[in-house]
């Protein structure tokens, strides 16, 4: 009968009767249908996981973290801030421990809806991934924090910082369009929740638009950033604004204003004893004079920057190497250019700095052409245009 089994008596070698069950054809068809449905269901689950999953490395690392490391509840916000600070300190020599500690701080901050903790722990954990050159993982950390903060109205004032920091990561990846989008999102939340902020986001967007050669609204953002920095007495951001104004005026063929703001940024960094701002201002002045066809004067500033680069952000140090390499090219000092650009390329490849990689290829092609090593020059020329 359809849907049931039939029985068949069989004699085994021992002479005993054995009852063997034989499925009928209708039952086989039902089994095949169930197997097909199960296979399709599994395939859909896998596809959903692939589509919804965060970047692979971050997903796996955080999965391992949550499975192997029990998140100890922390109820005191000051203790949480101390945990974040210890995680930052560990990053220099033990990234795994830093990651675990910062992950713990982030999860507890979310549990307590502690905005400062979420912002600081997310940024510090993203910086761990940035240090590994895993920029997509850092992006995932910020997106996760943004999603959480958006769902808790009391935490929405922290959104501008998250979007701003995520845009900074996109710049390191060379994805300027996405960076601009995130900066504009940051400004939306800045103006809604933190209108008295120092204007860092305005400055960042203005500087990015210069790199994108979209000059029509640059001064609009930089002037807003300058007014906000003056109001808040934020000298570091003010020096950065002056550096961006120097770049803007150079790009728009106003040499005198470009030099004026470049020197103003350098003077402010030195008066404040801010080595990072002094380093950036010196680098900017070097690039300014190099592009102004004065490579010897450019090298004066670049060597000063080289002398204080200890402790600077890797991204900025690599920028200096590329600018120095290009300046040596302008001076026809091809061996020195090669050394700078090879170092820059090695760092850029290890850190995943896409734009720096392209710039290094371009410079090395020129260097080897000047040295008469045409095969090497062609190799880097092809790499640049790949």
N, C-alpha and C positions, 0 to 999 in steps of 0.2 A: 504494500500500500504506500502511496506517495506520502513522504514526510516521515516514514518510519523505517526501521531497519529490518532486513530479512536475515534469518539464521540458516547456516549451512553446517551439517554435521560432517566432520572429517576424522579419519582414523590416523592417529600419529604412529610413529615407528614402534612405540611400546604396546600398541594394540588398543589403547584407551581411546574412547571417543572424546574429541575436543570440539567445543562449540565455537565457531569463528563468526564474528559479526561482519556482515558485508553491507556497507552503506548503499542506499538506493540512489539513482541518478539525481532525483530531485533534491536530496540532502546535499550532494556534492555541489550542485549549482548554488544552493543557499550559502554554503561555506565560502565559495569563490566570491560571491557578492559581498559578504561581510568583510573578507580580506581586502577586496578592492576599496570598499568604503574606508576601512581602517588606514590603508596606504595613502589614499587621497587626504584623509584627515591629518595624518602625520606630515605629509608634504606641506599642507597649508600652515601647520604650526611652525615648521622650519622656516618657511618663507616669511611669516610674520616676525619671527625672532630676528631674521636677517635684516628685515626692513626697519624694525624698531630698535635694534641694538645700537648702543653708543659705539664709538671707535674701538676697534678690536683690542688694542693694547690696554687701554684704560678699563674696558669692560672686564678683561681677564684679571688685571691686577686688583681692581676693586672687589671682584668676586672672590679672589683668593684672600684678600684682606678681611672681608666680612665673614668668610668661612673659618679662617685659621686664627683670627684675632678677635676675641670677645670684646665688644665695646663696653668698657667699664663706665657706668653712669657717673657723671660729674654734675653736681647740683649748684656749685658755687661759680659765678661768672668770672671772678678774679682768678680762680684756679684754672678755668678754661683758657683765659688769656695767657697764663703762665705756661700752660701746656702748648699753646701755639708758639710762644716764644722759644720754648725748648725744641720744638720741632724745627723751627727756622735754624737754630744753632746746629742741630744734628745734620741738616742737609749737606753741609760742607764735607762731611766725612763718612756719613752713613745714611744714604738715601732711603734704604728700606725702613730703617727705624723712624726716620723723619716722616715718611709716608704714613706709617701706621699711627704715629702720634697725631699727625695732622688730620687724618681720617677720623680718629676718635674724637678730636676736638670739633670737627665739622658736624659729625652725627649728633653729638651732645648739644651743640649750638642750635641745630635745627630742632631738636627735641624741646629745648627751652625757649625757642623763638627768639634767640639772642642775636640781634642784627649785627653787632660789632664782631661777634665771634664767627658768624657765617661769612662775613666779608673778609675778615683776616685769615680764617682757616682756608677758605676757597682760594684766595690769592696765593697763600703760601704753598698749598698743595699743588696748584697749577704751576707754580714756579719750580717745584720738584720735577714735574714732567717737562717743563721748558728746559731745565738743565740737562735732561736726557735727550733733548731734541725731539721730544714727542709732543708736537704742537697740537695735533688733533685731540690728544688726550686732555691737554689743558683746556681746549675749547669745550670739550664735553663737561669738564668740571664746572666751568662757568655757566654753561647752559643748564646744568642740573641745579645749580644754586639759584639761577634766575627763575626757573620753573617753580622752585619751592617758595622763594620770596614773593613772587607774583600771587601765589595762592594765599598768602597771609597779609592782609592789608597793612598791618602795622610794620611790616618789613619792606614795603615798597619803596620807601626813601633810599634804601640801599641799592636799588636796581641800577641807578646811574653809574655807580662805581663798577658794578659787575659788567655792564655793557662797555664801559670805557676800557677796562682791563682786557676784555675779550677782543676788542678792536686792536689793542696793542699786540696781541698774539697774531692776529691776522696780518699785521704789518710785517712781523718777523717772517711770516710765511710768504710774503710778497703778494698777498691777496688784498689789494688796495680797495677794490669795490666793496667787498664784504666789510673791511675795516671802516669805510665811510658810513656804511649802513648802520653799523653798531654804534659809532660815535653819534650819529643823529638820534638813535634810540636813547643813548645816554643823555643827550641834551633835552629830550622830551621829558625824562624823569627828573633831570636836574632842575629844570625851570618849574616843574610842578611841585617838587618836594624840597629842594635845596637851593633856592634862588640866591642865597648869599654865599654860595661856594666860591672858591678862589678863581674859578674859570679855567681849570686845567683842561676840561673837555673841549672848550672853545679853541684853546691853543692847539690841542692835538689835531682837531679837525682842520684848522687853518693850515697847520704844517703839512698834513696829508694832502690837502688840495693843491699845495705847491708842487708836491711830488707827482701829482696826477695831471699837472699843468692846467688845472681849472682855476683860473685866477680871479674870476669875477666877484666871488664872495669871500676871498681870503682876508682882506682887510676888515670886512664886517666882523668875522669871527675873532681875528687877532685884536682888534680894538676893544671888543667886549671882554676878551681875556685880560688885556692890559688894565682896563678899568677895575675889573674884579680883583686882580692881583694887587693893585694899588690900594683898594679898599680894605683888603684883608692883610696887607703888608706881607704878602707871600713873595719874598725876594727870589726864591728859586724859580717859581713859575714865571715871574716877571723877566728874569734873565733869559728863560727859554722863549718867551714871547719876542723879546728883542732879537734873539737869534733867528727866529722864523721870519720876522720882519726884514732882517738883513737878506735872507734868502729870497723873499718875495721881491724886494726892490732890485736884486740882481737879475732875477728872471724877467722883470719888466723893464730892464735896461736903465735903471737909475743907480749908477755906480756910487755916487756920493752918499745917497741915503743908505745904500747897502753897507758901505764901510762904516758909516756913523752908527748904525744899529749893531753891527758886529762888534765894534769896539765898546759900545755901551754894555753889551752882554758880557764881554770879557771883564770889563772893569767891575761890574756888579759881582761877578763870581769871585774875583780876587778880594774885593772889599769885604765880602761876607765870609771869606775863608772856606768857600764851598768848592772842594776839589773837583767834584763831578761837574758842576756848572762851568768851572774854569776849563776843564778838559774838553767839554762839548763846545765851548766858545772858541777855544784854540783850534779845534778840528774844523769848525765852521769857517773861521778866518783863513785857515790853510786852503780849504776847498774854494773859498771865495777868490783868493789870489791866484790859485791854479787856473780856475776857469776864466779869470781875468788876464790870462797870458803872462803871469808874473810868477813862474815856478820857483825862482830862488827865494822870493819873499814868502811864498807859500811854505817852503820847507822850513823857514825860521819858526813859523807857528806850529807846524806839524811835529818838529823835533821837541818843542816845548811840551806839547801834548803827550808825546811818547814818554817823556820823563816823568809824568805823573799818572800814567795809566794803570798803575797797580790798584787793584780793588774796583776797577771800573766794570760795568756790565759787559759781558762777552760780545754782545751785539755791537756796542759802541766801539769796543777795541777793534773789532773786525772791520768796522767802517773806516777807522783810522788807517789800518793796514792797506786797504784798497786805495784810499786817497793818496797815501804815501807812494804806493806802487805806481799809480798814474802820474804822480808828480815826477818820480824818477824817470818815467817814460818821456815826459816832456823835456827833461834835462838830458835825454839820451844816455842815461846811466842804466843800461839794460840788465846788468847782473843784479844790481840792487833792486830793480823793479821785479825781477823774477823771484828773488827771495821773499819780498813782501807779499807778492800775489800768490805764491805757492802756500805760504803760511795762512793767508786769508782763505784760500780755497779749502785747505785741510780743516780749518775751524768751521767754515761754512757748511761743509759736507757733514761734519760730526754733529752740528747743531741744527741741520735742516734749514739753513737760511737761504731760501731759494733765490732771492734777488742778489745776495752777495755771491752766490755760486755763479750766476750769469755774469756779474761784473768781473769776477776773477777770470773766467774764461776769456772774456773780451780783452782784458789787460794782458793776459799771458800770450794770447795770439799776437798782439802788437809787440810784446817783448821779444818773442822768439823770431818774429820777422826782422826786428832790428838787429838781432844777433846772427842773422843769416841761417837760422835753423828752421827752414821752411816746412819740413815735414811736421815738426812739433807745432809750428804756427797754424798749419792747416788743421791739425787734430783739434786744437782748442777753438779754432774758428767754427768747425763743424759742431763741436759740443755746444757752443754759444747759440748757434742757429737751429739746433735740434728741436 
